[in-house]
């Protein structure tokens, strides 16, 4: 992924949806996605307000669950990570 714009999955009149799995990849998180996302929910985020589960594509087994995050949740989650962030796609580059 080369751009922060790639994280945006959709918008409505008031909200921007961020693909949680793409954010996980972008931030280069060391643990698997499911464990990481459950840990992030423990920071007090609310389903239906801060994030929404979506049915993902199956890879031969049961369908995996994807998550759309509100932009505010994505920002907060990004700030608490302890990773080196790639700067490609950041305004001003």
Secondary structure, DSSP 8 states (H G I E B T S, - for coil): ---GGGGEEEE-SS-EEEEHHHHHHHTT-SS-HHHHHHHHHTTT--BTTTEEEEE---SSSS--EEEEEEHHHHHHHHHH--S----TT-TT-
